[in-house]
Amino acid sequence: MIRTIIIDDDEKARNSLQDHIGIYCKNIEIVAMADSVASGIYEISKNKPELVFLDIEMQDGSGFDLLEKIKNTAFKVIFYTAFHNYAVRAFKFSAIDYLLKPIDPDELLDAVLKAEKNLENESLELKLNTFYTHFNNKTQGKKKMILKTQDQIYYINIDDIIHCESDKNYTQFNLEDKRTVVVSKTLKEYEVLLNEYGFYRVHQSHLVNLKQVVSYNKIKNKKSIKELDELGDCEGYLVLKNQTKIPVSQRKKTMLLKLLENIID
């Protein structure tokens, strides 16, 4: 859900926009409404929205005045107004869209979809930057970890892990020397630990060392790939250096491909 604020000094216009959003934009959560520049600044500071629908002409100033008074506009803006003549200036403020009153439902939906896509791209970029920062800091020299089973304690190089596979409350580590080590902890615990060392969870059951990836392949015929017995929503798979094929879920694909562009030499 996209946290959203409506700022307009016309109560009927605010309520009308709120009604339209409720009907046509199910991914929008209206967290506050304001009727002036001053109250708009207050609500933005208080509620930290991701998206603001902003009127231009208000009693105590303009929507532009509001934006100029806020130093860090971490939210997206959709201007909506009864006037045509502000459009050029609105887009100079990096507006997502410029809607005219009365609101057209199709134009409203298009504007919200643009905002959603923009926010998704920024979120992905932030995740990528965070990943690379950790990756560069953590991969200086050989790093080791301890794996404890019922009978043994293993002291292994993290780079020697090819991939980890979930088996309910257990995790199986597959190593370069063809050993497997089964530990009584969930894959989620190791995902948190190993993410900073260049590992990425490409599927509900698989955590992969990206340095072990040979290729990403699209699936043309699922029945022809016997190794992938639980593809689910997968449309592609990884081939690792030991020739293991690992399914990639659809929701993980975009992030994975971005990571591989920079991780693989």
C-alpha positions in Angstrom: 0.0 0.0 0.0 1.2 3.5 -0.9 1.0 5.9 2.0 -0.8 9.0 0.6 -1.9 12.5 1.7 -4.4 14.7 -0.1 -3.8 18.5 0.3 -6.6 20.8 -1.0 -8.4 23.7 0.6 -11.7 22.7 -1.1 -13.4 20.1 1.2 -15.7 18.8 -1.6 -12.7 18.3 -3.9 -10.8 16.5 -1.1 -13.7 14.2 -0.5 -14.3 13.6 -4.2 -10.7 12.6 -4.8 -10.8 10.4 -1.7 -13.9 8.6 -3.1 -12.3 8.1 -6.5 -9.2 6.7 -5.0 -11.2 4.3 -2.8 -13.0 3.0 -5.9 -10.2 2.9 -8.5 -6.9 2.7 -6.7 -6.9 -0.2 -4.3 -3.1 0.1 -3.6 -3.5 3.6 -2.1 -3.8 4.2 1.7 -4.9 7.7 2.5 -3.1 8.4 5.8 -4.1 12.1 6.1 -5.8 15.1 4.4 -5.0 18.8 4.8 -6.6 22.0 3.8 -3.7 24.5 3.5 0.0 24.9 2.9 0.6 25.1 6.7 -1.4 22.0 7.6 0.0 20.1 4.6 3.5 20.7 5.8 2.5 19.4 9.3 0.8 16.3 7.9 3.7 15.5 5.7 6.2 15.8 8.6 4.0 13.7 10.8 2.9 10.9 8.4 5.9 10.6 6.1 3.9 9.8 2.9 5.2 8.2 -0.2 2.7 10.1 -2.4 1.0 13.5 -2.1 -1.9 14.7 -4.2 -1.4 18.5 -4.1 -3.7 21.3 -5.1 -2.0 24.4 -6.5 -4.0 27.4 -5.4 -4.9 27.5 -1.7 -5.9 30.2 0.7 -2.4 30.6 2.4 -0.3 30.0 -0.6 0.4 27.5 -3.5 1.4 23.9 -3.7 4.7 25.2 -5.1 5.2 27.2 -1.9 4.6 24.0 0.1 7.3 22.1 -1.8 9.8 25.0 -1.5 9.4 25.0 2.3 10.1 21.2 2.6 13.8 20.6 2.3 13.7 16.9 1.7 10.8 15.9 -0.6 11.2 12.1 -0.2 7.6 11.6 -1.6 6.2 11.7 -5.1 3.8 14.5 -6.1 0.7 14.4 -8.3 -0.7 17.9 -8.8 -4.4 18.2 -9.3 -6.0 21.6 -10.0 -8.8 23.4 -11.9 -6.2 25.4 -13.9 -4.3 24.5 -17.1 -1.6 27.2 -16.8 0.6 25.7 -14.1 1.5 22.4 -15.9 5.0 23.4 -17.0 6.0 24.7 -13.6 4.5 21.6 -12.0 6.8 19.3 -13.9 9.8 21.4 -13.0 9.1 20.1 -9.5 9.4 16.5 -10.8 5.7 15.9 -10.6 4.5 12.4 -11.4 1.5 13.8 -13.2 -0.8 16.8 -13.5 -4.5 16.2 -13.3 -7.3 18.6 -14.0 -10.5 18.9 -11.9 -12.9 17.2 -12.1 -10.8 14.1 -11.9 -11.1 11.6 -14.7 -10.9 8.1 -13.3 -8.7 6.8 -16.1 -6.2 9.6 -15.8 -6.2 9.1 -12.0 -5.4 5.4 -12.4 -2.7 6.1 -14.9 -1.1 8.7 -12.6 -1.2 6.3 -9.6 0.4 3.5 -11.7 3.2 5.9 -12.7 3.8 6.7 -9.1 3.8 3.0 -8.1 6.3 2.1 -10.8 8.5 5.1 -9.8 8.5 4.0 -6.1 9.2 0.4 -7.1 12.3 1.5 -9.1 13.6 3.6 -6.2 13.1 0.8 -3.8 15.0 -1.6 -6.0 17.8 0.9 -6.5 18.0 1.4 -2.7 18.2 -2.4 -2.2 20.9 -2.8 -4.8 23.0 0.0 -3.4 22.7 -1.5 0.1 23.6 -5.0 -1.2 26.7 -3.7 -3.1 27.9 -1.7 -0.1 27.7 -4.7 2.2 29.2 -7.0 -0.5 32.2 -4.8 -1.1 32.9 -4.4 2.6 32.4 -8.0 3.5 34.3 -9.8 0.7 37.8 -8.5 1.6 39.8 -11.7 2.3 38.5 -15.2 3.2 35.6 -15.3 5.5 34.7 -18.4 7.5 31.6 -19.6 9.4 30.8 -22.4 11.8 28.1 -25.0 11.0 27.0 -27.3 13.9 25.3 -30.6 13.3 24.3 -33.2 15.9 27.6 -35.0 15.5 30.2 -32.5 14.2 31.3 -28.9 14.0 32.4 -27.6 10.6 34.6 -24.6 10.1 34.2 -23.6 6.4 35.0 -20.8 4.0 31.9 -18.9 3.0 33.2 -18.8 -0.6 33.1 -22.6 -0.6 29.3 -22.7 -0.2 27.6 -23.2 -3.6 24.1 -22.9 -2.4 21.8 -23.6 0.6 18.5 -25.5 0.4 15.6 -25.4 2.8 14.1 -28.6 4.2 11.4 -27.3 6.6 13.3 -26.4 9.8 16.6 -27.6 8.4 19.1 -26.1 5.9 21.3 -28.2 3.7 24.7 -26.6 2.7 26.1 -27.8 -0.6 29.9 -27.2 -0.7 32.5 -27.0 -3.5 34.2 -30.2 -2.4 30.8 -32.0 -3.0 30.1 -32.4 0.8 26.7 -31.6 2.2 26.1 -30.4 5.7 22.6 -30.4 7.2 22.0 -27.9 10.1 18.9 -27.6 12.3 18.2 -23.9 11.5 15.9 -22.4 8.9 17.0 -21.0 5.6 15.7 -17.5 6.7 18.4 -17.3 9.4 21.2 -18.0 6.9 19.6 -15.6 4.4 20.1 -12.8 6.9 23.6 -13.9 7.7 24.9 -14.5 4.2 23.2 -11.8 2.2 26.1 -9.5 3.0 28.5 -12.0 1.5 27.0 -12.1 -2.0 24.2 -14.6 -1.4 20.7 -14.1 -2.7 17.5 -16.0 -2.0 16.2 -16.7 -5.5 13.4 -19.0 -4.4 11.5 -20.0 -1.3 13.7 -23.0 -0.9 17.1 -21.8 -2.3 19.8 -19.4 -1.2 22.5 -19.1 -3.8 26.2 -17.9 -3.8 26.1 -15.5 -6.7 29.8 -16.1 -7.4 28.9 -19.7 -8.2 26.4 -18.8 -10.9 27.2 -19.8 -14.5 24.1 -18.6 -16.3 20.4 -17.6 -16.0 18.1 -19.4 -18.4 14.4 -18.9 -19.3 12.2 -22.0 -19.1 10.6 -22.9 -22.4 9.4 -26.3 -21.4 9.1 -27.1 -17.7 8.5 -30.8 -18.3 11.9 -31.1 -20.0 13.9 -30.1 -16.9 13.7 -33.0 -14.5 15.9 -31.4 -11.9 13.3 -28.7 -11.2 10.4 -30.6 -9.6 8.8 -27.6 -7.8 8.8 -24.8 -10.2 5.6 -23.1 -9.0 5.6 -19.6 -10.5 9.1 -19.8 -11.9 9.9 -18.8 -15.4 13.7 -19.3 -15.2 16.5 -21.1 -13.5 20.2 -20.7 -12.6 22.9 -23.1 -13.6 25.7 -23.2 -10.9 29.3 -24.2 -11.3 28.5 -27.7 -10.1 25.8 -27.9 -12.8 23.0 -27.8 -10.3 19.8 -26.1 -11.7 18.1 -23.8 -9.2 14.6 -22.3 -9.9 14.1 -18.6 -9.7 10.7 -17.3 -8.6 9.1 -14.5 -10.7 9.2 -11.9 -7.9 12.9 -12.5 -7.4 13.9 -12.3 -11.1 14.3 -8.5 -11.5 16.5 -8.1 -8.4 18.5 -11.2 -9.3 19.4 -10.0 -12.8 20.4 -6.6 -11.6 22.7 -8.2 -9.0 24.2 -10.6 -11.6 25.1 -7.7 -13.9 27.5 -6.5 -11.2 28.5 -9.6 -9.3 29.6 -11.9 -12.2 33.0 -11.1 -13.8 
